Amino acid sequence: MIFLSTLLLSIFITIALIPRCIRAAVRMHALDVPDVRKVHLVSVPRCGGVAMALGAIVPIIFWAQITPQLAAYLAGAAILFTAGMYDDFKGLGYQVKFMAQVAAALVLVLYGGVVISDIGNLLPIDTGLPAWFAELLTVFVVVGVTNAINLTDGLDGLAGGISLLIFLFISFLAYGVGNMNVAIIALSISGALFGFLRFNTYPAYLFMGDTGSMLLGYSAVVLSIMLTQGSTPLSPLLPLILLGFPILDTLVVMAERIAERRSPFSPDKNHFHHRLLRLGLFQTEAVLTIYVIQTSLIVFAYVFRYHSEWFLLLSYSLFSVLVVGFFTMVDRTGWKLKRFDIIDRVIKGNLRKLRGMRLAIRISFRVMYFGLPALLVFLTILPATIPTHLSLLSAYFAAVLAVVWLFRKEWLRMVFMPCLYIFIPLLIYSGELGTIEWFSPRMVKLHHLLYVGVAFFTIMMLTFNRRSDGEGFQITPMAFIVVVLSLAIAALPREILTDGTVKNAIPAILAMFFGYEVLVAELHGRMRALAGVTILSFLIVSIRGVV
């Protein structure tokens, strides 16, 4: 359940910070202005990376175990964050950014000891890389991949979507081999990307900027190295497959620039995504095509994660030849994709109609509108016993909410959530202390899955409801305090907090808390039915406490 807390927290912190970052970017003129090599037509704030970095760091600090490797990773990330933010808001030459990338890689290698020392059976048996060469190779690879993700950030949702697929897979692999630190870091970054992509998918309201793209590239390669080096059954060449598409894109583009006697860092429109656009694809189609390619590489990496390094290298070489050969053929022949009316008008037209109907948000809203109050009522009958203090408090909340509901309906939202801030943690904790007799172990697993469902549909509501006007879900000061207090309790060491029930309750509390926050925001003040069910829940608990 710690992974659910990690994902939820990073998502909601990122989403809560993005509107504030947008206002700051507009105020400071930190905007990505259109030019001949860019595909967007209006100025877009480039501040998403700041929100993502802050959203990802909080769960890492609370739940990851501090080791020299993690400390070095965070120090390198801080260097890139500082350089990227200065570039996004003030402007910075590529030479200075390159120096920052090298500095981050050196900190990682020299202080954290994160080194590519094993390349499997690519070398003869019992032959290892010399220490100096391994360190230089690691710096080169880290800087190269950091730039590779940065250079793929050319279409709405492209770099963010590719990175999301990569980090989710890294987290999955890390969990499978028991590397909890890498799993938590990767999942935290995945949550931040979920929150960011809500605003970055076509048409984008903001870009991640160099702050985001450099951090994503750096994190992807560092976590991949941590995962596949050392005592692990995973192939050390797996990162090449996982990060293969942006690496290939960068190598091809830089080789072409050098062949034309230009700087390898000079901008142009020769990236793979630009070529897909010239092929005749729309932006969304080009992004989806690259998503499919990246997903295929991830599936291949999973299936052959324990295989020979020579097999992986030859497979990646074949993939590279096919991709480069295809684009070379297209460029030389000038071939264009033929568009068919049956696809553009019928199939895509109907999909646009479904999107206009906002089917996903409607389904998610209905599930949350009926399911979340039902889950709250279920939680009222789950504890074996109700403490006296919770019974009295519930009676008080029921009376307060009933009075407001009858006489001051405009105050409902202001009173409703503070009552739940206190009621939900106490109720869930009571259930963790002991459940009713008929609640079997199999039902406990189902109970935990319900919180996962709440988190899923909450994320769905946030993802598909892409408001640009600042309305909807916002983190309030009181909500922030509740989250901080919950995390502070969860972060207490075992010597201080020996009872694990509190820590076990944190993911459930956060899922319910954020679910209600988003649901209340979507109701826009129409809360009579929701308040009525909540009053019923208060009454059930108060009656159970005295019976």
C-alpha positions as CSV (number, residue, x, y, z in Angstrom):
1,M,0.0,0.0,0.0
2,I,3.0,2.3,0.3
3,F,3.1,2.4,-3.5
4,L,-0.5,3.7,-3.6
5,S,0.5,6.5,-1.2
6,T,3.5,7.3,-3.3
7,L,1.5,7.5,-6.6
8,L,-1.4,9.5,-5.1
9,L,0.8,12.0,-3.3
10,S,3.0,12.8,-6.3
11,I,0.0,13.2,-8.6
12,F,-1.9,15.6,-6.4
13,I,1.1,17.7,-5.4
14,T,2.0,18.1,-9.0
15,I,-1.6,19.0,-10.0
16,A,-2.0,21.4,-7.1
17,L,1.3,23.2,-8.0
18,I,0.9,23.5,-11.8
19,P,-1.7,26.4,-11.8
20,R,0.6,28.4,-9.4
21,C,3.6,27.6,-11.6
22,I,1.7,28.7,-14.7
23,R,0.8,32.1,-13.1
24,A,4.5,32.5,-12.0
25,A,5.7,31.7,-15.6
26,V,3.3,34.1,-17.2
27,R,4.3,36.8,-14.7
28,M,8.0,36.2,-15.4
29,H,7.6,35.8,-19.1
30,A,8.9,32.2,-19.0
31,L,7.1,31.2,-22.2
32,D,8.0,29.0,-25.1
33,V,7.5,31.3,-28.0
34,P,6.7,29.8,-31.5
35,D,9.4,29.8,-34.2
36,V,10.1,28.1,-37.5
37,R,11.3,24.8,-35.8
38,K,8.4,24.5,-33.4
39,V,5.0,23.1,-34.1
40,H,2.9,25.0,-31.5
41,L,1.3,28.3,-32.7
42,V,0.9,30.2,-29.4
43,S,3.2,31.0,-26.5
44,V,3.1,28.3,-23.8
45,P,4.4,28.5,-20.2
46,R,7.4,26.2,-19.7
47,C,7.2,25.5,-16.0
48,G,5.8,22.0,-15.7
49,G,9.2,20.6,-14.7
50,V,9.3,22.6,-11.5
51,A,5.9,21.2,-10.4
52,M,6.9,17.7,-11.4
53,A,10.2,17.9,-9.4
54,L,8.5,19.2,-6.3
55,G,5.7,16.6,-6.6
56,A,8.1,13.7,-7.0
57,I,10.5,14.7,-4.2
58,V,8.0,14.5,-1.3
59,P,7.2,10.8,-1.4
60,I,10.9,10.0,-2.1
61,I,11.9,11.9,1.1
62,F,9.2,10.2,3.2
63,W,9.5,6.6,2.0
64,A,12.8,5.9,0.3
65,Q,15.7,4.7,2.4
66,I,18.6,7.2,2.4
67,T,21.7,5.6,1.0
68,P,24.9,7.1,-0.6
69,Q,23.4,6.2,-4.0
70,L,20.1,8.0,-3.3
71,A,21.9,11.0,-1.8
72,A,24.1,11.3,-4.9
73,Y,21.1,10.9,-7.2
74,L,19.3,13.7,-5.3
75,A,22.4,15.9,-5.4
76,G,22.7,15.5,-9.1
77,A,19.0,16.1,-9.6
78,A,19.3,19.3,-7.5
79,I,22.1,20.5,-9.9
80,L,20.0,19.9,-12.9
81,F,16.9,21.3,-11.3
82,T,18.7,24.6,-10.6
83,A,20.2,24.8,-14.1
84,G,17.0,23.9,-15.8
85,M,14.8,26.3,-13.8
86,Y,17.3,29.2,-14.4
87,D,17.1,28.3,-18.1
88,D,13.3,28.1,-18.2
89,F,12.8,31.4,-16.4
90,K,15.9,33.5,-17.4
91,G,17.7,31.7,-20.2
92,L,21.0,29.8,-20.2
93,G,23.4,28.7,-22.9
94,Y,23.7,25.0,-23.9
95,Q,27.4,25.1,-22.8
96,V,26.4,25.9,-19.2
97,K,23.6,23.3,-19.2
98,F,26.1,20.7,-20.6
99,M,28.5,21.5,-17.7
100,A,25.6,21.1,-15.2
101,Q,24.9,17.7,-16.7
102,V,28.5,16.6,-16.4
103,A,28.6,17.9,-12.8
104,A,25.5,15.9,-11.9
105,A,27.0,12.8,-13.5
106,L,30.3,13.2,-11.7
107,V,28.5,13.6,-8.3
108,L,26.6,10.4,-9.0
109,V,29.8,8.5,-10.0
110,L,32.3,9.8,-7.5
111,Y,30.1,10.2,-4.4
112,G,27.4,7.7,-5.0
113,G,29.4,5.0,-6.6
114,V,26.8,4.5,-9.3
115,V,29.0,3.0,-12.1
116,I,28.4,0.8,-15.2
117,S,31.0,-1.8,-14.3
118,D,29.3,-4.9,-15.8
119,I,28.3,-5.3,-19.4
120,G,27.6,-9.0,-19.2
121,N,28.9,-11.5,-21.7
122,L,29.9,-8.8,-24.1
123,L,33.4,-9.2,-22.6
124,P,35.2,-12.5,-22.0
125,I,34.5,-14.4,-18.8
126,D,36.1,-12.9,-15.7
127,T,37.0,-9.7,-17.6
128,G,35.7,-6.5,-16.1
129,L,35.9,-2.9,-17.2
130,P,38.8,-0.9,-15.8
131,A,37.6,1.4,-13.0
132,W,38.6,4.6,-14.8
133,F,36.9,3.5,-18.0
134,A,33.8,2.4,-16.2
135,E,33.5,5.9,-14.5
136,L,34.1,7.7,-17.8
137,L,31.5,5.5,-19.6
138,T,29.0,6.2,-16.9
139,V,29.4,9.9,-17.1
140,F,29.1,9.7,-20.9
141,V,26.0,7.6,-20.8
142,V,24.3,9.7,-18.1
143,V,24.9,12.9,-20.0
144,G,23.9,11.4,-23.3
145,V,20.6,10.0,-22.1
146,T,19.8,13.3,-20.2
147,N,20.1,15.1,-23.5
148,A,18.2,12.4,-25.4
149,I,15.0,12.9,-23.4
150,N,15.5,16.6,-23.6
151,L,15.7,16.5,-27.4
152,T,12.6,14.3,-27.8
153,D,10.5,17.0,-26.1
154,G,9.1,18.3,-29.3
155,L,5.3,17.5,-29.4
156,D,2.6,17.8,-26.9
157,G,2.7,14.8,-24.5
158,L,5.6,13.1,-26.3
159,A,8.5,13.3,-23.8
160,G,6.1,13.0,-20.8
161,G,4.3,9.9,-22.2
162,I,7.5,8.1,-23.2
163,S,9.0,8.8,-19.8
164,L,5.8,7.7,-18.0
165,L,6.0,4.3,-19.8
166,I,9.7,4.0,-18.9
167,F,9.3,4.8,-15.2
168,L,6.3,2.6,-14.7
169,F,8.2,-0.3,-16.2
170,I,11.3,0.5,-14.1
171,S,9.1,0.5,-11.0
172,F,7.6,-2.8,-11.9
173,L,11.0,-4.4,-12.5
174,A,12.4,-3.0,-9.3
175,Y,9.6,-4.3,-7.3
176,G,10.0,-7.7,-8.9
177,V,13.7,-7.9,-7.9
178,G,13.2,-6.3,-4.4
179,N,14.8,-3.0,-5.1
180,M,12.4,-0.9,-3.1
181,N,14.3,2.4,-3.4
182,V,14.3,2.4,-7.2
183,A,10.6,1.3,-7.2
184,I,9.5,4.2,-5.0
185,I,11.6,6.8,-6.9
186,A,10.3,5.6,-10.3
187,L,6.7,5.4,-9.1
188,S,6.9,8.9,-7.5
189,I,8.2,10.3,-10.9
190,S,5.4,8.4,-12.6
191,G,2.8,10.1,-10.4
192,A,4.3,13.5,-11.2
193,L,4.1,12.7,-14.9
194,F,0.5,11.6,-14.6
195,G,-0.3,15.0,-13.0
196,F,1.7,16.9,-15.6
197,L,0.2,15.1,-18.6
198,R,-3.2,16.3,-17.6
199,F,-2.1,19.7,-18.8
200,N,0.4,18.7,-21.5
201,T,-1.5,16.4,-23.8
202,Y,-2.6,18.0,-27.1
203,P,-3.4,20.9,-27.0
204,A,-0.9,21.6,-24.2
205,Y,-1.5,24.3,-21.6
206,L,2.2,24.1,-20.5
207,F,5.5,22.5,-21.3
208,M,7.9,20.8,-18.9
209,G,10.9,23.0,-20.0
210,D,14.5,22.0,-19.6
211,T,13.9,21.5,-15.8
212,G,11.6,18.6,-16.5
213,S,13.2,17.1,-19.6
214,M,16.7,17.0,-18.0
215,L,15.4,15.6,-14.8
216,L,13.5,12.9,-16.6
217,G,16.4,11.8,-18.7
218,Y,18.8,11.9,-15.8
219,S,16.4,9.9,-13.6
220,A,15.6,7.4,-16.2
221,V,19.2,6.5,-16.9
222,V,20.3,6.6,-13.3
223,L,17.5,4.3,-12.1
224,S,18.2,2.0,-15.0
225,I,21.8,1.7,-14.0
226,M,20.9,1.2,-10.3
227,L,18.5,-1.5,-11.3
228,T,20.7,-3.5,-13.6
229,Q,24.2,-3.2,-12.1
230,G,25.4,-5.2,-9.1
231,S,23.7,-8.4,-7.7
232,T,20.7,-8.6,-9.9
233,P,19.4,-11.2,-12.3
234,L,18.5,-8.5,-14.9
235,S,20.7,-8.1,-17.9
236,P,23.0,-5.1,-17.6
237,L,22.1,-4.2,-21.3
238,L,18.4,-3.8,-20.5
239,P,18.7,0.0,-20.3
240,L,19.7,0.1,-23.9
241,I,16.4,-1.5,-24.9
242,L,14.3,0.5,-22.4
243,L,15.8,3.9,-23.5
244,G,16.6,2.8,-27.0
245,F,14.2,5.0,-29.0
246,P,15.2,8.4,-27.6
247,I,18.9,7.3,-27.8
248,L,18.6,6.3,-31.4
249,D,16.7,9.6,-32.3
250,T,19.5,11.6,-30.7
251,L,22.4,9.7,-32.3
252,V,20.8,10.0,-35.8
253,V,20.1,13.7,-35.5
254,M,23.5,14.6,-34.1
255,A,25.2,12.4,-36.8
256,E,23.3,14.3,-39.5
257,R,24.2,17.7,-38.0
258,I,27.9,16.8,-37.8
259,A,27.8,15.5,-41.4
260,E,26.4,18.8,-42.5
261,R,29.3,20.5,-40.5
262,R,26.9,22.0,-38.0
263,S,27.0,21.9,-34.2
264,P,25.5,18.7,-32.9
265,F,23.4,20.9,-30.5
266,S,22.1,23.2,-33.2
267,P,18.2,23.0,-33.5
268,D,16.4,21.7,-36.5
269,K,13.3,19.7,-37.5
270,N,14.9,16.3,-38.3
271,H,13.8,14.3,-35.2
272,F,11.8,11.2,-35.7
273,H,8.6,13.0,-34.5
274,H,9.2,15.8,-37.1
275,R,9.6,13.1,-39.8
276,L,6.4,11.5,-38.8
277,L,4.6,14.8,-39.2
278,R,6.2,15.3,-42.7
279,L,5.0,11.7,-43.4
280,G,1.4,13.0,-43.1
281,L,0.5,12.2,-39.5
282,F,-1.2,14.6,-37.2
283,Q,0.4,15.5,-33.9
284,T,-1.7,13.1,-31.9
285,E,-1.1,10.3,-34.4
286,A,2.7,10.9,-34.4
287,V,2.8,10.8,-30.6
288,L,0.6,7.7,-30.5
289,T,2.9,6.0,-33.0
290,I,6.0,6.7,-30.9
291,Y,4.0,5.5,-27.8
292,V,3.4,2.2,-29.6
293,I,7.1,1.9,-30.5
294,Q,8.2,2.6,-26.9
295,T,5.6,0.1,-25.6
296,S,6.9,-2.6,-28.0
297,L,10.5,-2.0,-26.7
298,I,9.3,-2.3,-23.1
299,V,7.5,-5.6,-23.9
300,F,10.6,-6.9,-25.6
301,A,12.7,-5.8,-22.6
302,Y,10.4,-7.6,-20.2
303,V,10.3,-10.8,-22.2
304,F,14.1,-11.0,-22.7
305,R,15.2,-9.3,-19.4
306,Y,17.3,-12.3,-18.4
307,H,18.7,-13.1,-21.9
308,S,22.2,-12.8,-23.3
309,E,23.7,-9.4,-23.8
310,W,24.7,-10.3,-27.3
311,F,21.1,-11.2,-28.1
312,L,19.9,-7.9,-26.8
313,L,22.6,-5.9,-28.6
314,L,21.9,-7.6,-31.9
315,S,18.2,-7.1,-31.5
316,Y,18.6,-3.4,-30.8
317,S,20.9,-3.1,-33.8
318,L,18.3,-4.7,-36.0
319,F,15.6,-2.4,-34.6
320,S,17.9,0.6,-35.3
321,V,18.6,-0.4,-38.8
322,L,14.9,-0.9,-39.5
323,V,13.9,2.5,-38.1
324,V,16.7,4.5,-39.7
325,G,16.2,2.6,-43.0
326,F,12.5,3.4,-43.0
327,F,13.0,7.1,-42.5
328,T,15.9,7.3,-45.0
329,M,13.7,5.6,-47.6
330,V,10.8,8.0,-46.9
331,D,13.1,11.1,-47.1
332,R,14.6,10.0,-50.4
333,T,11.4,9.0,-52.1
334,G,9.2,11.8,-50.6
335,W,6.5,9.2,-49.8
336,K,3.5,10.5,-47.9
337,L,0.9,8.6,-46.0
338,K,-2.3,8.3,-47.9
339,R,-5.2,9.4,-45.8
340,F,-8.6,7.7,-46.0
341,D,-11.9,9.3,-45.4
342,I,-13.2,6.2,-43.7
343,I,-10.6,6.8,-41.0
344,D,-10.6,10.6,-40.7
345,R,-14.3,11.2,-41.0
346,V,-16.0,8.1,-39.7
347,I,-13.7,6.5,-37.2
348,K,-11.8,9.5,-35.9
349,G,-14.9,11.7,-36.3
350,N,-16.9,9.3,-34.0
351,L,-14.0,9.3,-31.5
352,R,-14.0,13.1,-31.4
353,K,-17.8,12.9,-30.8
354,L,-17.2,10.5,-27.9
355,R,-14.5,12.8,-26.5
356,G,-16.9,15.8,-26.9
357,M,-19.4,13.8,-24.8
358,R,-16.7,13.5,-22.1
359,L,-17.6,9.9,-21.6
360,A,-14.6,9.0,-19.5
361,I,-15.2,11.9,-17.0
362,R,-18.9,11.1,-16.8
363,I,-18.3,7.4,-16.0
364,S,-15.6,8.3,-13.5
365,F,-17.8,10.9,-11.9
366,R,-20.7,8.5,-11.6
367,V,-18.6,5.8,-10.1
368,M,-17.1,8.2,-7.5
369,Y,-20.5,10.0,-6.8
370,F,-22.2,6.7,-5.8
371,G,-19.2,4.6,-4.8
372,L,-17.3,6.9,-2.5
373,P,-20.2,7.6,-0.1
374,A,-21.1,3.8,-0.2
375,L,-17.5,3.0,0.8
376,L,-17.8,5.5,3.7
377,V,-21.0,3.9,4.9
378,F,-19.3,0.5,4.7
379,L,-16.4,1.8,6.8
380,T,-18.8,2.7,9.5
381,I,-19.8,-0.9,10.1
382,L,-16.3,-2.3,9.6
383,P,-14.6,-1.7,13.0
384,A,-15.3,-4.3,15.7
385,T,-15.8,-1.5,18.3
386,I,-16.3,2.2,18.1
387,P,-14.4,4.3,20.7
388,T,-16.4,6.6,22.8
389,H,-14.6,9.7,21.7
390,L,-15.3,8.9,18.0
391,S,-18.9,8.2,18.8
392,L,-19.4,11.6,20.5
393,L,-17.4,13.4,17.8
394,S,-19.5,11.8,15.1
395,A,-22.7,12.9,16.8
396,Y,-21.3,16.5,17.0
397,F,-20.4,16.4,13.3
398,A,-23.8,15.1,12.3
399,A,-25.5,17.9,14.2
400,V,-23.3,20.6,12.7
401,L,-23.6,19.3,9.2
402,A,-27.4,18.9,9.6
403,V,-27.8,22.5,10.8
404,V,-25.8,23.8,7.9
405,W,-27.6,21.6,5.5
406,L,-31.0,22.9,6.7
407,F,-30.3,26.6,7.2
408,R,-27.0,27.6,5.4
409,K,-26.6,25.5,2.3
410,E,-24.0,27.8,0.9
411,W,-21.7,26.9,3.8
412,L,-21.8,23.1,3.1
413,R,-18.5,22.9,1.2
414,M,-16.7,25.0,3.8
415,V,-17.9,22.8,6.7
416,F,-18.1,19.4,4.9
417,M,-14.4,18.7,4.3
418,P,-13.1,19.8,7.7
419,C,-15.4,17.3,9.3
420,L,-14.1,14.5,7.1
421,Y,-10.5,15.5,7.8
422,I,-11.0,14.4,11.4
423,F,-13.6,11.7,10.9
424,I,-12.0,9.6,8.1
425,P,-8.6,9.0,9.8
426,L,-10.2,8.0,13.1
427,L,-12.7,5.7,11.4
428,I,-10.1,4.0,9.2
429,Y,-7.7,3.6,12.2
430,S,-10.6,2.0,14.2
431,G,-11.0,-0.5,11.4
432,E,-7.3,-1.3,11.4
433,L,-7.4,-2.0,15.1
434,G,-10.0,-4.7,14.7
435,T,-12.8,-5.7,12.3
436,I,-16.2,-7.3,12.7
437,E,-16.2,-11.1,13.0
438,W,-17.5,-12.0,9.5
439,F,-14.8,-9.9,7.8
440,S,-12.6,-12.7,6.4
441,P,-8.9,-12.4,5.1
442,R,-10.2,-12.7,1.6
443,M,-12.5,-9.7,2.2
444,V,-9.5,-7.7,3.5
445,K,-7.8,-8.0,0.1
446,L,-11.0,-6.9,-1.5
447,H,-11.2,-4.0,0.9
448,H,-7.7,-2.8,0.0
449,L,-8.6,-3.1,-3.7
450,L,-11.5,-0.7,-3.1
451,Y,-9.0,2.0,-2.2
452,V,-7.0,1.3,-5.3
453,G,-10.3,1.7,-7.2
454,V,-10.9,5.0,-5.5
455,A,-7.4,6.2,-6.5
456,F,-7.9,5.0,-10.1
457,F,-11.2,6.8,-10.7
458,T,-9.9,9.9,-8.9
459,I,-7.0,10.0,-11.3
460,M,-9.3,9.4,-14.2
461,M,-11.5,12.4,-13.2
462,L,-8.4,14.6,-12.9
463,T,-6.9,13.4,-16.1
464,F,-9.9,13.8,-18.4
465,N,-11.1,17.0,-16.8
466,R,-8.4,19.3,-18.2
467,R,-9.6,22.8,-17.1
468,S,-7.4,25.7,-18.0
469,D,-9.4,28.3,-16.1
470,G,-8.0,27.4,-12.7
471,E,-11.4,25.9,-11.5
472,G,-11.9,22.4,-10.1
473,F,-9.6,20.6,-7.8
474,Q,-7.2,22.7,-5.7
475,I,-5.2,21.9,-2.6
476,T,-6.4,24.2,0.3
477,P,-4.2,25.2,3.2
478,M,-6.2,22.9,5.6
479,A,-5.9,20.0,3.1
480,F,-2.1,20.6,3.0
481,I,-1.9,20.5,6.8
482,V,-3.8,17.2,6.9
483,V,-1.5,15.6,4.3
484,V,1.6,16.8,6.1
485,L,0.4,15.5,9.5
486,S,-0.5,12.1,7.9
487,L,2.9,11.8,6.4
488,A,4.6,12.9,9.5
489,I,2.9,10.1,11.4
490,A,3.8,7.6,8.6
491,A,7.4,8.7,8.6
492,L,8.0,8.1,12.3
493,P,10.6,5.4,12.9
494,R,9.5,2.0,14.3
495,E,11.2,2.8,17.6
496,I,8.8,5.6,18.2
497,L,5.7,4.2,16.5
498,T,5.8,0.4,17.1
499,D,2.1,-0.1,16.2
500,G,2.0,-0.7,12.4
501,T,-1.7,0.0,12.1
502,V,-1.3,3.7,11.8
503,K,1.2,3.4,8.9
504,N,-1.1,0.8,7.3
505,A,-4.0,3.2,7.4
506,I,-2.2,6.1,5.7
507,P,-2.7,4.9,2.0
508,A,-6.5,4.4,2.7
509,I,-6.7,7.8,4.4
510,L,-5.0,9.6,1.4
511,A,-7.2,7.7,-1.1
512,M,-10.4,8.7,0.6
513,F,-9.2,12.2,1.3
514,F,-8.2,13.0,-2.2
515,G,-11.2,11.2,-3.6
516,Y,-13.6,13.4,-1.6
517,E,-11.6,16.6,-2.5
518,V,-11.9,15.9,-6.2
519,L,-15.6,14.8,-6.0
520,V,-16.5,17.9,-4.0
521,A,-14.7,20.1,-6.5
522,E,-16.6,18.5,-9.4
523,L,-20.0,19.0,-7.7
524,H,-19.7,22.9,-7.8
525,G,-21.7,23.3,-4.6
526,R,-24.4,20.8,-5.4
527,M,-23.7,18.8,-2.2
528,R,-27.1,18.1,-0.6
529,A,-27.2,14.4,-1.5
530,L,-23.5,13.9,-0.6
531,A,-24.0,15.7,2.7
532,G,-27.1,13.6,3.5
533,V,-25.2,10.3,3.1
534,T,-22.3,11.7,5.2
535,I,-24.7,12.7,8.0
536,L,-26.0,9.1,7.9
537,S,-22.5,7.8,8.3
538,F,-21.9,10.1,11.3
539,L,-25.1,8.8,12.9
540,I,-24.2,5.1,12.3
541,V,-20.9,5.6,14.1
542,S,-22.4,7.6,16.9
543,I,-25.1,5.0,17.5
544,R,-22.7,2.1,17.3
545,G,-20.5,3.7,20.0
546,V,-23.2,3.8,22.6
547,V,-25.0,0.5,21.8
